[in-house]
């Protein structure tokens, strides 16, 4: 039996929590705006200037991290606006601690849900661009490479299958150019060839490579025609 995609389950639950917290907090902030004397039409916009800013701060942190830039500004304003949202929500709560705690949970839940959603997206996107050095091949990996390079190909050394295995190319005279397939690419290829339905996360765990590296090698191998 094929297990469900854990990432999609987590994303769905997090989005549900974020949406529910946003709706409840929006209602409390709207009531607070009316109580402050803000005109009804303007009061509709007031909650968005606070809770929607939490979403913008979260996206900024994700974007800055992706670009390898400092993210402290995003976190600073995320915390400040979360505190502001908590204060306005508590202002509308009945005068007892349980009610105030309950009203405060909505903006707190929204902030935490956005944080988890940001972390999921960050993992899926692979984080900022960091050049990963190719490790020196071990004796076992050298034997694996030699095994693939010495497999007989009935279509010839310059066929699509042979080139996909070695990662090389052919010159105009039909001679084969030095292969360029790396050790990490061989690891990724083995995992997806042995178990075509394997997830990216599981391939990362088995190969010991980052999500970004596995995904990049997988896409490259697909382009080479070795994986589909």
TAZI-V501587 format. One record per backbone hydrogen bond with DSSP energy under -1.0 kcal/mol. CO is the residue of the C=O (numbers start at 1). NH is the residue of the N-H. If there is no record, write none. Layout:
{{CO | NH} {CO | NH}}
This chain:
{{5 | 9} {6 | 10} {7 | 11} {8 | 12} {9 | 13} {10 | 14} {11 | 15} {12 | 16} {13 | 17} {14 | 18} {15 | 19} {16 | 20} {17 | 21} {18 | 22} {19 | 23} {20 | 24} {21 | 25} {22 | 26} {23 | 27} {24 | 28} {25 | 29} {26 | 30} {27 | 31} {28 | 32} {29 | 33} {30 | 34} {31 | 35} {32 | 36} {33 | 38} {34 | 37} {39 | 43} {42 | 46} {45 | 49} {47 | 50} {47 | 51} {52 | 56} {53 | 57} {54 | 58} {55 | 59} {56 | 60} {57 | 61} {58 | 62} {59 | 63} {60 | 64} {61 | 65} {62 | 66} {63 | 67} {64 | 69} {65 | 68} {71 | 75} {72 | 76} {73 | 77} {74 | 78} {75 | 79} {76 | 80} {77 | 81} {78 | 82} {79 | 83} {80 | 84} {81 | 85} {82 | 86} {83 | 87} {84 | 88} {85 | 89} {86 | 90} {87 | 91} {90 | 93} {94 | 96} {96 | 100} {97 | 101} {98 | 102} {99 | 103} {100 | 104} {101 | 105} {104 | 108} {105 | 109} {106 | 110} {107 | 111} {108 | 112} {109 | 113} {110 | 114} {111 | 115} {112 | 116} {113 | 117} {114 | 118} {115 | 119} {116 | 120} {117 | 121} {118 | 122} {119 | 123} {120 | 124} {121 | 125} {122 | 127} {138 | 142} {139 | 143} {140 | 144} {141 | 145} {142 | 146} {143 | 147} {144 | 148} {145 | 149} {146 | 150} {153 | 156} {156 | 159} {159 | 163} {160 | 164} {161 | 165} {162 | 166} {163 | 167} {166 | 181} {169 | 177} {171 | 174} {175 | 171} {182 | 186} {183 | 187} {184 | 188} {185 | 189} {186 | 190} {187 | 191} {188 | 192} {189 | 193} {190 | 194} {191 | 195} {195 | 198} {199 | 203} {200 | 204} {201 | 205} {202 | 206} {203 | 207} {204 | 208} {210 | 214} {211 | 215} {212 | 216} {213 | 217} {214 | 218} {215 | 219} {216 | 220} {217 | 221} {218 | 222} {219 | 223} {220 | 224} {221 | 226} {221 | 227}}
